[in-house]
Amino acid sequence: MNVWITVLLFLVGLLLIVKGGDWFLDGAVWIAETTGVPRFIIGATIVSLATTLPELTVSVTGVLQGEVDLAVGNAVGSVTANLGLILGISVLCIPSVVSKKQFHLKAILMVCGAALLLVLCRGGVLPFLPSLVLFAIFAVYLGNNIVDAKAGMAESREEHPERRTVSQRKMCMKLAMFALGITAIVIGSRLLIDYGSELALLLGVPSAIIGVTMVAIGTSLPELVTTLTAIAKKEASMSVGNIIGANVIDLTMILPVCSAVSGGRLTIGAQTTTLDLPACLTLCCVAVLPPLFKGKFYRWQGVLMLALYAGYVVLLVT
C-alpha cells in the first residue's frame, strides 16, 4: 500500500506541474497577443521563467534535504530532456525557420553556459564565486530579451495603432491564472522531490539516475505541454523560445543558486562530470548549429536528438 501511495503522490505532483504550466501557457499567449511582443520572446522569457520554476524548486529543495545528486541531476537532466526529447519532437513535427535576430545570441549563450558549467565542474565541485560568471551569462540573456521585447512592442504599435486597452477585469483574471499556476507548480515540485527520492529508495535506483530521468523529465513536462500545444496550434516560435530560454536559465542560474545554498561549494558527482554534462553539451551543439548557419531546423535534427537522448538514457540504466 505504501508503494502505491508513493506512486500516487508522485503522479499528483506531475499532474500539478502540467496543469500549472498549462495555465502559464494560456496567459503567455494572451500577453503576446495583447502587448505585441514576438511569441519567441514571450516563450524565451515569461514562459521559460515559469516552466523553469519546477527545476529551481526541486534542485534547491534537494540540496536543503541533502539530496545533492538528485538536485544536480535534475538541473542538468532537464536541459538534456528539453533538447533531446522535447525539442527533438518539436523539430521532427515542425522544422521551422528561425529569426536570426531573436535566436542567435540566445542559442550561443545556451552553448556557452553548458561548456562553462562543464569546465567549472571538472574538479567535482562547483564553487560559488567562479559560478558567478554563469550569472553574468544569465544577465546578458535577460537584457537581450528586454531589448527584443521593447522593439517588438514598438513595431506592434506602429502596425496596430488601433489596439485597444485591456479591461481591468480581464487583466486580473490573467494575473490570477499566473498565481494559480505558480502555486500548482511549487506544490507539484515539492511532491516530486519527496516521492521521487522515496521511489529511488524503494526501487533500488541511485538518486542521480532518478534525477536525470524521471524527475528531470517530470519537471520538464511544462515545456513538453508547451511544445505539444504549439505543435497543435502551429506556434513553433513559442515552443523553441521556451526551450532555449528554459535551458539558459537551468544552466546559468539553478546550479549557482544551489552552490550558494550549499555553502558556496556544491559537490558534483562523477556521473555528472563524465556523462551528464558532456551529453548536455553535445545535444546543445546538435540543436543550435544548423539553425545558426542555415537559419532553420531540419527533421533529421529531430531524429538525431531523439536518438542521442535514447542512447544517453540507455547508458544511464546499464
N, C-alpha and C positions, 0 to 999 in steps of 0.2 A: 504493500500500500504506500509506503514511504517513497518508493521509487516512482510510482505513478503520480503522487502529489508533486514530487520534484519536477518531473517532466511537464506536468500541467502548468505549474507556476512558471517554468522556463518558457513554455509556449505562450502564456499570458503576457509575459514580458515582450516577446517578439511581436505579438498582436498589438500591444500598446505602442510600440515603436513604429510599426507600419501605419497605424491609424494616425498617430501624431504627425508622421511625415506626410501623409496624405493631406491633412488639414493645412500644413505649411505649403504644400504644392498649390492647393487651391488659392490660398492667399497670395502666393507669389505670382501666379498667372494674373490675378486681379490687379496687383501692383504694377506689373508690366503694362497691362492694358490702360491703366489709369494714368501713370506717370510718363509713359512713352520711353522708358529705359529699355534698351535692347534685351531680348529674352536671354541671350547668352550671358549678359552681365548680371541679370537677376539670378540666373542659375548659379553663376560663379560667386555671388555674394550672399544674398538673403537665403536662398535655398541651401547652398553649401554650408553656410554657418549653422543653419537649423539642423540639417541632416548629419552634421559632424558632432552635434551635441551628445549623441549616444556614445561615440568613441571617446570623447573627452571625459564624460561622466564615468564610463566603465573603466577607463585606464587610471584615472585619478583615484577612484574608489578602490581599484585593485591594489594600487601602491599603498594606500592607507591601511588596507586589510592584510598587507604582506604578500599578496599575490602578484609579485613583480613580473614573473614570466607571463602571466595572463595579461597584465596591463600592457607590456611591451609588445607581445604577440598580437594583441588586439589592434593596436595603433598601426603597426606595420602590415599586419594581415589584412586590415581594412583597405589599405591602399592597393594591395595586390588583388584583393577580391574586386574592388571597384574597377580596376583596369582589366584584369584577365577575364573576369566573369561578366560584370555589368556593362562596361564599355565594349567588351567583345560582342555581347548580344546586341547592343545598340548599333555598332558599326556593321555587324552582319546583316541586320534588318534595314538600317538606313545609312548607307555610306555617304554621308553628307559632305558638302563643301564648307570650308571654314572661312571666317573673316580674318585675314592676316592681322589686321589692326587689333582685333579683340583677342585672338588666340595665341599669337606667337610668344609674347612676353610671359604670359601665364604658363604656357607649356614649358618654356625654358626654366622658369622658376621652379616648377614641379621637379624637373630632372635635376636641377642644381640642389634642391632640398634633399632628394633621395641620395645623390652622390655625397653630399656633405655629411649627411647622417651616417652613411656607411663609413666614411673616414673617421668621424668623431667617435664611433662606437667600436673601432678596431681593438682597443685595449680592454674591452669587456666592461667599460664604464662610460657613461655619458655625463661629464662634468657640466655643472650649470653655466659657468662663465663662458666657456667656448660655445655652448649651445645657444648663447645669445645671438650668434651670427645667424642662426636659423630664424630667430625672431626678426632680425633685420630683413630677411627674405620675405617674411610674412608682412612686414610693414610696407615694403615695396609693392607687394601684391595688392594690399588694401588700397594704397594710394593710387595705383593704376586703375583699380576698379572705380574709385571715386571720380577720377578724371573721365573715364569712359562713360560713366552714368550721367555726369553733367552734360557731356557732349550729346549723348542720346536724348536727354530731356530737351535740350535746346533745339535739336533738329526736329523733334516731335512737335514742339510748339510752333515752329515755322511751317510744318506740313499740315498741322491740325490746329489752327488758331481758334476753331470753334469748340474745342474740348471743354466740356462743362465741369464745374466744381462738383466734387463728390459730396453727397449728403452726409451729415454728421452721424446719422443712424447707421448707414452702411459702413462707414469707416469704423465705428465702434464694434460692429458685428465682425469685421475682418480682424480687428485687433484682439477680440475675444477668441477668435479661431486660433490666432497665433499663441495666445496664452494657454489655451486648452491643449494645443499641440505640444507646447513645451512641457506642460505637466505630464502628459501621456508619455513623452519620450524619456523624461527623467525617471518616472516610476518604472517604466519598462526596462530602462538600463539597469536600475538597481536590482530588479528581479533577475535580469540576465547575468549580472556578475555573481550574485549569490548562488543561484541554482545552476549556473554554468560551472562554477567551481565544484559544487556538490556532485554534478553529473560526472565530472572528470574523476572524482574520487570513487564514485560508485562503479564506473566503467573501467577503472584502472588505466585511464588515459592521462598522460602528462599534461599539466596545465598549459604548457607552452603550445602544444598541438591544439588543444581546445581553443586557445586564444586566437591562433591564426586561421582556424577553420570555422567551427560552429559559432563562436562568439563574434569573430570578425565578420563573417557573412551575415550573422544576425544583426549586428549594428550597422551593416551596410544596406539593410533592407529598405530604409527610406530612399537611398539612391536607386535601388532596384525598382521600387514603386514609381519613382520619378521617371526612370528610363522606360518602363513598360507603358506608363501613361503617355509619355512623349512619343513613343512608337505608335500608339493607338491614335494620337492626335496629330501625328507628323510634325512634332515640335522637337526636332533633333537638337537645335541650338540650346534649348533649356537643359536637355539631358547632358550634353557634352560639357556645357559650362558648369553644371552641378558637379559632375565627376571630377573635372580638373580642379575646381575650387575646393572641393572636399579633400582631395589628395594633398593640395598645397597646405591646407590647414592641418591635416593629420601629420604631415612630415615636419612642418616648421613650428607648430605650436604645442601639440599634445605632449610629445616626449620631453621637450624643455620644461613644460609645466610639471610633468611627473618628476623630472630631475629636481626641480625646486621643492616640490612636496616631500621628496625622499631625503632632503637634507643637503642637496647640492651634488650628490653622486649617485646616479641611477645605475644599478647593476644591470648589465646586458648579457644574456646567456649566449653560450657558444652557438646554439642553433640560429639565433637571430643574426649573428655576425657572419656565419658561414653559409647560411641558406636563405633565411627570410629577406634580409636586406639586399643581397645580390639578385634574388628573384624579383624583388620590387623594382630595383633599378633597371633590370633587363626589360621588364614589362613597360616601364616608363618610356624607355627608348623606342621600343616597338610601337607604342601608342602614338608618340608625337613626331617621330622623324618623317614619315611620309607626308602628313599634312604640313609640316614645317617647310618641306622642299617642294611639294606638289600642290599644296593648298586644299587638299581634300583627303578624306578617309577612303579606304578600299575594303571590299568584302574579305579579301584574303587576309587583311589585317585582323579582322574579327575572328576568322578561323584560327589564325596563328596565336592570337592572345588566349582564346579558349583552350587551345591545345597546350600552350605553355602553362596555363593555370592548372589544367588537369594533371600535367606532369609534375608540377610543384606539389599538389595535394598527394599524389602517389608517393613521392619521395618522403613526405611527412609521415605517412601512415605505414611505411615499410621499414 
